[in-house]
Amino acid sequence: MDCKPVQLPYQQTGYFSKIIIDYLKGDEKLSPFYAHEVSVDGIKAAIAERKQFPTNRKLLVDQLQSQYAGVEPNEKVQQHIQQLHGENTFTITTAHQPNIFTGHLYFVYKILHAIKLAAELKQHLPELNFVPVFYMGSEDADLDELGHIFLFGERYEWKTTQKGAVGRMKVDKALLQLMDSISGQLLVFQFGKEIIELLKACYVEGSTIETATFKLINSLFGDYGLVVLLPDNATLKRSFIPIVEKEFATGFSHNAVQETVKSFPPEYKVQAAGREINLFYLKDDLRERIEEIDPGRFRVHGSDIVFDDQSLKDEIDKYPERFSANVILRPLYQEMILPNIAFIGGGGEIAYWLELKKVFDDVSIPFPVLVLRNSFLIVDKDQLDKISKLGFDVVDMFKKNEALLKALVERDTTVQLKLDNEKISLSDLYSKIDQIANAVDVTLKRHVESLQKRAIEKLTTLEKKMLKAEKKKFEAQQRQLQKLRTQLFPNNGLQERTENLLPYYAKWGTGFIRSVHENSLALQQVLVILTVG
C-alpha cells in the first residue's frame, strides 16, 4: 500500500478542543495539571520518578504469562514480557474498551502510536527497554457505545440481552449473525475473506468479548511486540486493595477532583467530575456504582446489596475482582500495576487526565507523560482525483463546505462578484458630500457618515446576494464537494471517530496497518493525512 503523508497542525483542523490545543502549545494555565512535558526530557523525568515507585514486576509478569498461555505469543511479545522483570524496562501504555471488531479507527491509531513511541525511545535511550502495552478496559458496561460499528456509512449493532461489563459478556448467536451480515460487504474486496476468517477465529460462540478482543489485537499487532494486559483480574486487583480501602474510608479521589475543578481554568469544560465514591460493584451481569447511605453503610445502587464497614472489608479481601474503578480511579490502577512512563490517549482522555494529578499525588503514584494519540485522515486515489479536479488540495478539505464553495465560485466565475472598486468610489463620493455639507453646517458630518455606512452595508448585502445567485450555477461542484466531505468527515467529524478498520483491511490487508505504523509519529503532535496511491 503506497502512501503519501501530509502533516497538518492540530489547531488548523478545526476538530480539536481548546484545552487540547492549549495543552499542545504548552500554555502555562495548564502546567499545574500535569507532571512532564511531551518531549524526550519529559520522558527522562518520568523515568526518574517511576524508578522511585515500587512496581510489583513479578506479579505483572506472572499474570501476563498466565494470560498468554492459551494464545502462543510470538517471540517479540514473549521477549517484551520477560523484559518487564528488569528495573530498566518501562511501558508505553494506551487503553481502550473492548469495542466489537475494534470499534472506531482510532482504536488502531492509538495502539500503533504506543508501538512507535516505544521503538523511538529505545533509539534515544538504548540502555533502557520500552514495552508498548494495550490496557483493555473490559469492565466498561456501556454496550450502546461498545456494541456497534459503522461500515460504508451504515450502522451495525449487536442486539443482545446481556448486561454488565461488556468484557465479561459472551459471544452469542446475535453477534455471529452480525458477523455474517457484514461479511457480504467485505468479501468483495481482495482481503475481505482474510479479515472475516480472522474475526470468526477470535469471536467464537461462548467465549467472552474480552478474550475475543484479546485474540484479535494479538493477531493484528503481536508482530510489533504489543503486549495486551487484561486488568479484570483478581490477583492484579489484590494489589489495588489499599487504594480501594482508602477510597471507602476517606473519599479521597472525589475530594481531590473537586479541589482541582475549583482551580481549573474556567474556559475549559470539566470532563469528569466523578462521584463521592468512584468505584463500581462488579458481579455476574451487574456493574453498578457503590454509594454511602449512612456513615459506615454502603449500598450497590439499584440493588438490595448492602455492606457495613466489616462486611465491606471482608468482601474486598475475599473478592477484590468485584470492585471496579470508574473513570477517576481506573488510571491509578493502571499506573500502579504497570511500570509506565507515558500514556497515549485521545482528546477526551487527555482532558480528564488533566483533572487527576492531585488524585495521583494523594496516593504517591507517579503521573505519566500525557501524549495525544496520533490522528489520521485516509484519502484514496479516487477521492484525491476528485479533489484535484475541483481545484483544491487535500488540506483544503478541512475547511467547511460553505467556505470551499465560496472559494470555488469566486475562483471560477466569469462575472464580477466583488464591489471593492465601487466601495472605494462610494467612499470618494461621500468624502466630497462631507465637504459640501460641512461648509453648510459642521453638525451634518455625523449624518453624512451614517449615510455612507448604510450605503456600504447595502453594497455588502448586494455582494452576498450576487454570490448566492452565482452559486446556483455551480450546483454540480457543490454536490461533489458535499459528497467528498461526507466521505472524509462522516457525521461532520473526523473519519477516525466513526469508521471501522474492517473495510480498510478488506481493501489493503495488513498493508494498511503497516502503512499507518510507518507514518505514525512518536512525540511530534500533528495530524497526518495519508493519500493512498
RODO-2510 file (C-alpha; in nm, 4 decimals, decimal comma):
residues 533
     n   res          X          Y          Z
     1     m     0,0000     0,0000     0,0000
     2     d     0,1716     0,3173    -0,1246
     3     c     0,1039     0,6282     0,0808
     4     k     0,1981     0,9933     0,0713
     5     p     0,1866     1,1657     0,4097
     6     v     0,0936     1,5302     0,4589
     7     q     0,1137     1,6805     0,8071
     8     l    -0,1314     1,9360     0,9406
     9     p    -0,1088     2,1117     1,2810
    10     y    -0,3999     2,0148     1,5012
    11     q    -0,5048     2,3765     1,5518
    12     q    -0,5601     2,4094     1,1756
    13     t    -0,8003     2,1150     1,1547
    14     g    -1,0920     2,2703     1,3432
    15     y    -1,1662     1,9375     1,5139
    16     f    -0,9826     1,9651     1,8462
    17     s    -1,0943     2,1360     2,1657
    18     k    -0,9351     2,4475     2,3101
    19     i    -0,7950     2,2575     2,6086
    20     i    -0,6106     2,0151     2,3778
    21     i    -0,4741     2,2899     2,1537
    22     d    -0,3561     2,4826     2,4601
    23     y    -0,2016     2,1666     2,6077
    24     l    -0,0087     2,1042     2,2858
    25     k     0,1119     2,4654     2,2888
    26     g     0,2340     2,4294     2,6464
    27     d     0,0004     2,7032     2,7745
    28     e     0,1076     2,7994     3,1273
    29     k    -0,2513     2,7876     3,2529
    30     l    -0,2420     2,4087     3,2264
    31     s     0,1054     2,3468     3,3673
    32     p    -0,0184     2,2799     3,7263
    33     f    -0,2299     1,9912     3,5969
    34     y     0,0363     1,7611     3,4537
    35     a     0,3802     1,6446     3,5603
    36     h     0,6027     1,6236     3,2498
    37     e     0,6214     1,7870     2,9083
    38     v     0,5801     1,5851     2,5891
    39     s     0,9476     1,5533     2,4970
    40     v     1,2456     1,3247     2,5490
    41     d     1,3371     1,5365     2,8525
    42     g     0,9844     1,4856     2,9853
    43     i     1,0197     1,1108     2,9342
    44     k     1,3519     1,1130     3,1213
    45     a     1,1907     1,2967     3,4117
    46     a     0,9039     1,0448     3,4180
    47     i     1,1551     0,7586     3,4234
    48     a     1,3425     0,9131     3,7169
    49     e     1,0180     0,9479     3,9102
    50     r     0,8982     0,5991     3,8191
    51     k     1,2224     0,4442     3,9449
    52     q     1,1301     0,5603     4,2942
    53     f     0,7971     0,3724     4,2867
    54     p     0,7925     0,0009     4,3840
    55     t     0,6169    -0,1746     4,0926
    56     n     0,5465    -0,5426     4,1564
    57     r     0,7076    -0,6660     3,8361
    58     k     0,6930    -1,0338     3,9271
    59     l     0,3178    -1,0120     3,9812
    60     l     0,2745    -0,8362     3,6459
    61     v     0,4876    -1,0844     3,4506
    62     d     0,3261    -1,3868     3,6161
    63     q    -0,0217    -1,2634     3,5248
    64     l     0,0785    -1,1788     3,1664
    65     q     0,2310    -1,5235     3,1209
    66     s    -0,0855    -1,6821     3,2544
    67     q    -0,2976    -1,4648     3,0280
    68     y    -0,0957    -1,5525     2,7167
    69     a    -0,0827    -1,9262     2,7957
    70     g    -0,3627    -2,0022     2,5526
    71     v    -0,2581    -1,7931     2,2513
    72     e     0,1086    -1,8769     2,1882
    73     p     0,2539    -1,5239     2,1756
    74     n     0,5201    -1,4618     1,9165
    75     e     0,8861    -1,4233     2,0081
    76     k     0,8780    -1,0433     2,0265
    77     v     0,5828    -1,0402     2,2675
    78     q     0,7476    -1,3077     2,4844
    79     q     1,0680    -1,1041     2,4895
    80     h     0,8801    -0,7913     2,5966
    81     i     0,7029    -0,9785     2,8770
    82     q     1,0344    -1,1141     3,0041
    83     q     1,1940    -0,7691     2,9866
    84     l     0,9309    -0,6418     3,2302
    85     h     1,1168    -0,8300     3,5039
    86     g     1,4017    -0,5799     3,4728
    87     e     1,4182    -0,2473     3,6527
    88     n     1,5436    -0,0864     3,3305
    89     t     1,2202    -0,1648     3,1417
    90     f     0,9248     0,0737     3,1233
    91     t     0,5894     0,0654     2,9492
    92     i     0,4226     0,2970     2,6984
    93     t     0,0523     0,2443     2,7524
    94     t    -0,2678     0,3134     2,5694
    95     a    -0,6094     0,1955     2,6843
    96     h    -0,9488     0,1280     2,5387
    97     q    -1,2664    -0,0670     2,5969
    98     p    -1,3293    -0,3939     2,4073
    99     n    -1,5405    -0,2456     2,1272
   100     i    -1,6674    -0,5188     1,8988
   101     f    -1,4436    -0,5672     1,5932
   102     t    -1,2147    -0,2842     1,7250
   103     g    -1,4841    -0,0134     1,7096
   104     h    -1,3513     0,3096     1,5607
   105     l    -1,0328     0,3604     1,3601
   106     y    -0,8633     0,5497     1,6408
   107     f    -0,8557     0,2182     1,8315
   108     v    -0,5897     0,1129     1,5800
   109     y    -0,4143     0,4502     1,5677
   110     k    -0,3544     0,4701     1,9434
   111     i    -0,2111     0,1173     1,9527
   112     l     0,0289     0,1902     1,6663
   113     h     0,1279     0,5151     1,8364
   114     a     0,2294     0,3253     2,1513
   115     i     0,4316     0,0829     1,9392
   116     k     0,6037     0,3652     1,7516
   117     l     0,6842     0,5680     2,0632
   118     a     0,8323     0,2652     2,2414
   119     a     1,0604     0,1968     1,9435
   120     e     1,1706     0,5590     1,9103
   121     l     1,2515     0,5929     2,2805
   122     k     1,4741     0,2875     2,2503
   123     q     1,6734     0,4833     1,9898
   124     h     1,7049     0,7832     2,2241
   125     l     1,7775     0,5765     2,5367
   126     p     1,9350     0,2471     2,4198
   127     e     2,0343     0,1435     2,7720
   128     l     1,6641     0,1097     2,8610
   129     n     1,3797    -0,1068     2,7287
   130     f     1,0351     0,0186     2,6373
   131     v     0,7334    -0,2106     2,6007
   132     p     0,4132    -0,0988     2,4225
   133     v     0,1070    -0,2056     2,6237
   134     f    -0,2622    -0,2093     2,5413
   135     y    -0,4646    -0,1931     2,8639
   136     m    -0,8104    -0,3332     2,7972
   137     g    -1,0976    -0,1584     2,9748
   138     s    -1,3049    -0,4763     2,9885
   139     e    -1,5165    -0,3607     3,2812
   140     d    -1,6965    -0,0858     3,0900
   141     a    -2,0708    -0,1574     3,0839
   142     d    -2,1732     0,0860     2,8093
   143     l    -2,2906    -0,1566     2,5407
   144     d    -2,4533     0,1289     2,3460
   145     e    -2,1048     0,2665     2,2859
   146     l    -1,9126    -0,0596     2,2508
   147     g    -2,1635    -0,2790     2,0681
   148     h    -2,1788    -0,1220     1,7212
   149     i    -1,9641    -0,0326     1,4223
   150     f    -2,0080     0,1736     1,1066
   151     l    -1,9306     0,0229     0,7658
   152     f    -1,9684     0,2304     0,4486
   153     g    -2,1921     0,4775     0,6312
   154     e    -2,4252     0,2114     0,7741
   155     r    -2,4571     0,1307     1,1448
   156     y    -2,4351    -0,2347     1,2502
   157     e    -2,5423    -0,3105     1,6072
   158     w    -2,5047    -0,6139     1,8302
   159     k    -2,8503    -0,6759     1,9727
   160     t    -2,8016    -0,8836     2,2858
   161     t    -2,9908    -0,9061     2,6135
   162     q    -2,6711    -0,9454     2,8169
   163     k    -2,5920    -0,6867     3,0829
   164     g    -2,2983    -0,5813     3,2981
   165     a    -1,9340    -0,5461     3,2000
   166     v    -1,9038    -0,5809     2,8222
   167     g    -1,5731    -0,7679     2,8506
   168     r    -1,7456    -1,0399     3,0527
   169     m    -2,0299    -1,0794     2,8017
   170     k    -2,0275    -1,3884     2,5817
   171     v    -2,0164    -1,4134     2,2055
   172     d    -2,3708    -1,5229     2,1228
   173     k    -2,5701    -1,6129     1,8138
   174     a    -2,6708    -1,2489     1,7671
   175     l    -2,3063    -1,1442     1,7366
   176     l    -2,2326    -1,4313     1,4972
   177     q    -2,5303    -1,3225     1,2856
   178     l    -2,3945    -0,9686     1,2872
   179     m    -2,0625    -1,1025     1,1558
   180     d    -2,2464    -1,2854     0,8803
   181     s    -2,4391    -0,9710     0,7856
   182     i    -2,1212    -0,7669     0,7371
   183     s    -1,9375    -1,0421     0,5508
   184     g    -2,1120    -0,9646     0,2249
   185     q    -1,9915    -0,6045     0,2444
   186     l    -1,6293    -0,7126     0,2842
   187     l    -1,5867    -1,0278     0,0769
   188     v    -1,5925    -0,8295    -0,2487
   189     f    -1,2503    -0,6859    -0,1606
   190     q    -0,9128    -0,8547    -0,2047
   191     f    -0,8516    -0,9177     0,1667
   192     g    -1,2150    -0,9454     0,2729
   193     k    -1,2052    -1,3207     0,3231
   194     e    -0,8877    -1,2895     0,5313
   195     i    -1,0328    -1,0432     0,7806
   196     i    -1,3653    -1,2285     0,8084
   197     e    -1,1844    -1,5547     0,8819
   198     l    -0,9778    -1,3768     1,1474
   199     l    -1,2921    -1,2408     1,3130
   200     k    -1,4514    -1,5862     1,3139
   201     a    -1,1380    -1,7374     1,4674
   202     c    -1,1459    -1,4799     1,7508
   203     y    -1,5199    -1,4366     1,8120
   204     v    -1,6128    -1,7947     1,8961
   205     e    -1,9567    -1,8596     2,0439
   206     g    -1,9366    -1,8889     2,4222
   207     s    -1,6047    -1,7048     2,4609
   208     t    -1,6017    -1,3692     2,6351
   209     i    -1,5740    -1,0395     2,4487
   210     e    -1,2553    -0,9735     2,6440
   211     t    -1,0997    -1,2984     2,5175
   212     a    -1,2156    -1,2394     2,1608
   213     t    -1,0779    -0,8844     2,1592
   214     f    -0,7514    -1,0027     2,3141
   215     k    -0,7057    -1,2630     2,0408
   216     l    -0,7910    -1,0127     1,7670
   217     i    -0,5485    -0,7489     1,8963
   218     n    -0,2752    -1,0083     1,9404
   219     s    -0,3306    -1,1323     1,5839
   220     l    -0,3186    -0,7812     1,4381
   221     f    -0,0357    -0,6320     1,6447
   222     g     0,1579    -0,9186     1,8011
   223     d     0,4246    -0,8988     1,5299
   224     y     0,5007    -0,5463     1,6530
   225     g     0,5586    -0,6725     2,0077
   226     l     0,2421    -0,5227     2,1557
   227     v     0,1615    -0,6643     2,4998
   228     v    -0,2093    -0,6758     2,5867
   229     l    -0,2993    -0,6508     2,9551
   230     l    -0,6347    -0,7750     3,0875
   231     p    -0,6717    -0,5941     3,4208
   232     d    -1,0067    -0,7525     3,5137
   233     n    -0,8044    -0,9934     3,7235
   234     a    -0,8464    -1,0864     4,0904
   235     t    -0,4723    -1,1247     4,1530
   236     l    -0,3832    -0,7886     4,0000
   237     k    -0,6725    -0,6215     4,1810
   238     r    -0,5481    -0,7544     4,5129
   239     s    -0,2558    -0,5134     4,4830
   240     f    -0,5099    -0,2307     4,4433
   241     i    -0,6870    -0,3087     4,7720
   242     p    -0,5124    -0,0282     4,9698
   243     i    -0,6479     0,2304     4,7228
   244     v    -0,9970     0,0768     4,7327
   245     e    -1,0000     0,0821     5,1134
   246     k    -0,8729     0,4413     5,1219
   247     e    -1,1487     0,5429     4,8813
   248     f    -1,4211     0,3962     5,1025
   249     a    -1,2660     0,5364     5,4200
   250     t    -1,1977     0,8930     5,3029
   251     g    -1,3454     0,9540     4,9551
   252     f    -1,0030     1,0926     4,8695
   253     s    -1,0427     1,0872     4,4905
   254     h    -1,3644     1,2898     4,4944
   255     n    -1,2107     1,5469     4,7281
   256     a    -0,9005     1,5744     4,5082
   257     v    -1,1008     1,6162     4,1869
   258     q    -1,3307     1,8757     4,3423
   259     e    -1,0287     2,0733     4,4591
   260     t    -0,8826     2,0556     4,1080
   261     v    -1,2090     2,1593     3,9441
   262     k    -1,2205     2,4726     4,1616
   263     s    -0,8772     2,5795     4,0388
   264     f    -0,9289     2,4659     3,6787
   265     p    -0,9200     2,7486     3,4216
   266     p    -1,2853     2,8494     3,3646
   267     e    -1,2580     2,8482     2,9850
   268     y    -1,2232     2,4687     2,9832
   269     k    -1,5096     2,2232     3,0189
   270     v    -1,4793     1,9806     3,3105
   271     q    -1,4622     1,6318     3,1590
   272     a    -1,5130     1,4006     3,4574
   273     a    -1,6273     1,5337     3,7936
   274     g    -1,6577     1,1836     3,9409
   275     r    -1,8688     1,0717     4,2361
   276     e    -1,8292     1,0674     4,6124
   277     i    -1,7159     0,7040     4,5765
   278     n    -1,5526     0,6296     4,2434
   279     l    -1,5993     0,2528     4,2470
   280     f    -1,8471     0,0102     4,0944
   281     y    -1,9551    -0,3280     4,2243
   282     l    -1,8991    -0,5927     3,9587
   283     k    -2,0568    -0,9371     3,9815
   284     d    -2,2128    -1,1630     3,7184
   285     d    -2,4216    -0,9315     3,4958
   286     l    -2,4172    -0,6448     3,7481
   287     r    -2,1950    -0,3375     3,7350
   288     e    -2,3406    -0,0595     3,9461
   289     r    -2,1952     0,2271     4,1431
   290     i    -2,1474     0,1996     4,5182
   291     e    -2,2892     0,4754     4,7363
   292     e    -2,2680     0,5527     5,1074
   293     i    -2,6171     0,5608     5,2543
   294     d    -2,5152     0,6269     5,6183
   295     p    -2,1776     0,6640     5,7876
   296     g    -2,0177     0,3195     5,7589
   297     r    -2,3007     0,1721     5,5475
   298     f    -2,2818     0,1251     5,1706
   299     r    -2,5273     0,0111     4,9066
   300     v    -2,4860    -0,1074     4,5494
   301     h    -2,7110     0,1269     4,3519
   302     g    -3,0268    -0,0330     4,2134
   303     s    -2,9882    -0,3496     4,4188
   304     d    -3,0510    -0,4838     4,7677
   305     i    -2,6778    -0,5420     4,8308
   306     v    -2,5740    -0,3517     5,1442
   307     f    -2,2445    -0,3564     5,3371
   308     d    -2,1351    -0,2272     5,6733
   309     d    -1,7688    -0,1477     5,7367
   310     q    -1,6728    -0,5022     5,8360
   311     s    -1,8675    -0,6878     5,5686
   312     l    -1,7289    -0,4465     5,3065
   313     k    -1,3741    -0,5094     5,4269
   314     d    -1,4363    -0,8850     5,4135
   315     e    -1,5809    -0,8592     5,0608
   316     i    -1,2841    -0,6564     4,9340
   317     d    -1,0377    -0,9014     5,0864
   318     k    -1,2161    -1,2123     4,9604
   319     y    -1,3323    -1,0849     4,6195
   320     p    -1,1151    -0,7917     4,5029
   321     e    -1,2277    -0,8573     4,1446
   322     r    -1,5765    -0,7378     4,2409
   323     f    -1,4585    -0,3797     4,2844
   324     s    -1,4216    -0,1882     3,9611
   325     a    -1,2628     0,1546     3,9297
   326     n    -1,4534     0,4194     3,7368
   327     v    -1,3032     0,6847     3,5096
   328     i    -1,1406     0,8649     3,8058
   329     l    -0,9681     0,5689     3,9716
   330     r    -0,9008     0,3487     3,6664
   331     p    -0,5858     0,5464     3,5718
   332     l    -0,4478     0,4905     3,9237
   333     y    -0,4975     0,1152     3,8936
   334     q    -0,3287     0,1169     3,5519
   335     e    -0,0280     0,3153     3,6712
   336     m     0,0010     0,1145     3,9919
   337     i     0,0377    -0,2242     3,8216
   338     l     0,2478    -0,1120     3,5234
   339     p     0,5962     0,0479     3,5251
   340     n     0,4501     0,3139     3,2996
   341     i     0,6048     0,6428     3,1895
   342     a     0,3749     0,7630     2,9080
   343     f     0,0019     0,7357     2,8455
   344     i    -0,1334     0,7787     2,4935
   345     g    -0,4943     0,8947     2,4774
   346     g    -0,7454     1,0830     2,2683
   347     g    -0,8506     1,4417     2,3267
   348     g    -1,1237     1,3499     2,5759
   349     e    -0,8920     1,1168     2,7660
   350     i    -0,6120     1,3731     2,7938
   351     a    -0,8644     1,6326     2,9106
   352     y    -0,9873     1,4185     3,2009
   353     w    -0,6349     1,3032     3,2925
   354     l    -0,5524     1,6724     3,3402
   355     e    -0,8053     1,6677     3,6261
   356     l    -0,6366     1,3761     3,8027
   357     k    -0,2885     1,4891     3,9007
   358     k    -0,3899     1,5641     4,2602
   359     v    -0,5585     1,2235     4,2858
   360     f    -0,2241     1,0662     4,1914
   361     d    -0,0367     1,2924     4,4313
   362     d    -0,2632     1,1926     4,7215
   363     v    -0,1536     0,8286     4,6923
   364     s     0,2041     0,8969     4,5731
   365     i     0,1665     0,7189     4,2369
   366     p     0,3811     0,8693     3,9559
   367     f     0,1933     1,0676     3,6928
   368     p     0,2943     0,9710     3,3348
   369     v     0,3697     1,1883     3,0344
   370     l     0,0386     1,2541     2,8596
   371     v     0,0684     1,2124     2,4816
   372     l    -0,2185     1,2962     2,2474
   373     r    -0,2739     0,9938     2,0249
   374     n    -0,1996     1,0181     1,6543
   375     s    -0,4788     1,1168     1,4175
   376     f    -0,5002     1,0260     1,0505
   377     l    -0,7198     1,1110     0,7550
   378     i    -0,7163     0,8392     0,4870
   379     v    -0,7786     0,9664     0,1329
   380     d    -0,7911     0,7135    -0,1523
   381     k    -0,6904     0,7741    -0,5144
   382     d    -1,0464     0,8259    -0,6388
   383     q    -1,1143     1,0872    -0,3707
   384     l    -0,7814     1,2565    -0,4389
   385     d    -0,8581     1,2792    -0,8119
   386     k    -1,1955     1,4394    -0,7401
   387     i    -1,0383     1,6899    -0,5013
   388     s    -0,7817     1,7806    -0,7659
   389     k    -1,0445     1,8188    -1,0413
   390     l    -1,2300     2,0642    -0,8209
   391     g    -0,9099     2,2681    -0,7996
   392     f    -0,8346     2,2026    -0,4335
   393     d    -0,5575     2,0483    -0,2267
   394     v    -0,6346     1,7705     0,0222
   395     v    -0,5617     2,0091     0,3119
   396     d    -0,8416     2,2365     0,1825
   397     m    -1,0917     1,9643     0,2699
   398     f    -1,0665     2,0620     0,6357
   399     k    -1,2480     2,3861     0,5513
   400     k    -1,6255     2,3937     0,5843
   401     n    -1,8470     2,3280     0,2807
   402     e    -1,9589     2,6895     0,2586
   403     a    -1,6030     2,8223     0,2616
   404     l    -1,4948     2,5740    -0,0053
   405     l    -1,7874     2,6546    -0,2317
   406     k    -1,7317     3,0265    -0,1908
   407     a    -1,3653     2,9884    -0,2835
   408     l    -1,4558     2,7748    -0,5845
   409     v    -1,7195     3,0173    -0,7153
   410     e    -1,5028     3,3249    -0,6669
   411     r    -1,2152     3,1483    -0,8429
   412     d    -1,4070     3,0053    -1,1405
   413     t    -1,6835     3,2564    -1,2049
   414     t    -1,6803     3,4649    -1,5256
   415     v    -1,8678     3,7561    -1,3715
   416     q    -1,7767     4,0209    -1,1178
   417     l    -1,8860     3,9331    -0,7653
   418     k    -1,6826     4,1814    -0,5618
   419     l    -1,7665     4,5503    -0,5417
   420     d    -1,4380     4,6650    -0,3888
   421     n    -1,3712     4,9353    -0,6502
   422     e    -1,7286     5,0543    -0,6287
   423     k    -1,6957     5,0828    -0,2498
   424     i    -1,3821     5,2945    -0,2983
   425     s    -1,5697     5,5175    -0,5440
   426     l    -1,8561     5,5442    -0,2980
   427     s    -1,6163     5,6481    -0,0224
   428     d    -1,4694     5,9152    -0,2524
   429     l    -1,8205     6,0381    -0,3318
   430     y    -1,9142     6,0672     0,0337
   431     s    -1,5883     6,2485     0,1072
   432     k    -1,6991     6,5177    -0,1388
   433     i    -2,0503     6,5210     0,0065
   434     d    -1,8970     6,5582     0,3517
   435     q    -1,7018     6,8651     0,2401
   436     i    -2,0153     7,0231     0,0911
   437     a    -2,2286     6,9509     0,3976
   438     n    -1,9528     7,0631     0,6332
   439     a    -1,9427     7,4004     0,4614
   440     v    -2,3117     7,4416     0,5363
   441     d    -2,3150     7,3059     0,8939
   442     v    -2,0423     7,1068     1,0749
   443     t    -2,3082     6,9177     1,2716
   444     l    -2,4145     6,7439     0,9485
   445     k    -2,0895     6,5432     0,9461
   446     r    -2,2308     6,2652     1,1625
   447     h    -2,5361     6,2361     0,9354
   448     v    -2,3141     6,2019     0,6247
   449     e    -2,1052     5,9315     0,7977
   450     s    -2,4253     5,7418     0,8817
   451     l    -2,5396     5,7614     0,5192
   452     q    -2,2019     5,6357     0,3985
   453     k    -2,2033     5,3448     0,6431
   454     r    -2,5526     5,2388     0,5316
   455     a    -2,4554     5,2639     0,1656
   456     i    -2,1502     5,0426     0,2177
   457     e    -2,3621     4,7907     0,4106
   458     k    -2,6122     4,7788     0,1239
   459     l    -2,3310     4,7064    -0,1228
   460     t    -2,2007     4,4302     0,1042
   461     t    -2,5506     4,2800     0,1193
   462     l    -2,5685     4,3010    -0,2594
   463     e    -2,2344     4,1166    -0,2862
   464     k    -2,3739     3,8345    -0,0758
   465     k    -2,6859     3,8110    -0,2922
   466     m    -2,4759     3,8114    -0,6089
   467     l    -2,2575     3,5305    -0,4681
   468     k    -2,5644     3,3324    -0,3636
   469     a    -2,7160     3,3672    -0,7101
   470     e    -2,3878     3,2681    -0,8787
   471     k    -2,3532     2,9595    -0,6579
   472     k    -2,6630     2,8142    -0,8231
   473     k    -2,4609     2,7850    -1,1449
   474     f    -2,2158     2,5581    -0,9607
   475     e    -2,4638     2,3035    -0,8261
   476     a    -2,2727     2,0051    -0,9715
   477     q    -1,9492     2,1112    -0,7997
   478     q    -2,1447     2,1786    -0,4813
   479     r    -2,2815     1,8224    -0,4827
   480     q    -1,9325     1,6823    -0,5452
   481     l    -1,7880     1,8820    -0,2568
   482     q    -2,0693     1,7748    -0,0264
   483     k    -2,0188     1,4078    -0,1153
   484     l    -1,6428     1,4300    -0,0676
   485     r    -1,6703     1,5971     0,2692
   486     t    -1,9313     1,3442     0,3831
   487     q    -1,6920     1,0619     0,2916
   488     l    -1,3884     1,2210     0,4546
   489     f    -1,5693     1,3666     0,7563
   490     p    -1,8672     1,1389     0,8350
   491     n    -2,1175     1,2870     1,0781
   492     n    -1,9277     1,6178     1,0421
   493     g    -1,6389     1,4766     1,2429
   494     l    -1,3045     1,3155     1,1901
   495     q    -1,3142     0,9933     0,9885
   496     e    -1,1396     0,8027     1,2697
   497     r    -1,4222     0,8768     1,5137
   498     t    -1,6831     0,6947     1,3037
   499     e    -1,5299     0,4461     1,0630
   500     n    -1,4038     0,0975     1,1436
   501     l    -1,0860    -0,0904     1,0495
   502     l    -1,2615    -0,3705     0,8595
   503     p    -1,3148    -0,2002     0,5186
   504     y    -0,9565    -0,0716     0,5180
   505     y    -0,8212    -0,4158     0,5991
   506     a    -1,0512    -0,5732     0,3385
   507     k    -0,9062    -0,3398     0,0724
   508     w    -0,5384    -0,3400     0,1701
   509     g    -0,4843    -0,6212     0,4199
   510     t    -0,2011    -0,5896     0,6693
   511     g    -0,0530    -0,3304     0,4322
   512     f    -0,2950    -0,0780     0,5785
   513     i    -0,1720    -0,1388     0,9344
   514     r     0,1883    -0,1382     0,8155
   515     s     0,1465     0,1945     0,6325
   516     v    -0,0194     0,3612     0,9318
   517     h     0,2598     0,2283     1,1533
   518     e     0,5306     0,3590     0,9181
   519     n     0,3694     0,7035     0,9144
   520     s     0,2866     0,7135     1,2861
   521     l     0,4629     0,9816     1,4863
   522     a     0,6133     0,9434     1,8315
   523     l     0,6396     1,2732     2,0221
   524     q     0,5602     1,5061     1,7319
   525     q     0,1991     1,6188     1,7637
   526     v     0,0330     1,6821     1,4247
   527     l    -0,2452     1,5208     1,2222
   528     v    -0,1270     1,3083     0,9286
   529     i    -0,3175     1,2923     0,6005
   530     l    -0,2390     0,9677     0,4188
   531     t    -0,3157     0,9769     0,0479
   532     v    -0,3318     0,6217    -0,0824
   533     g    -0,1947     0,5675    -0,4339
***
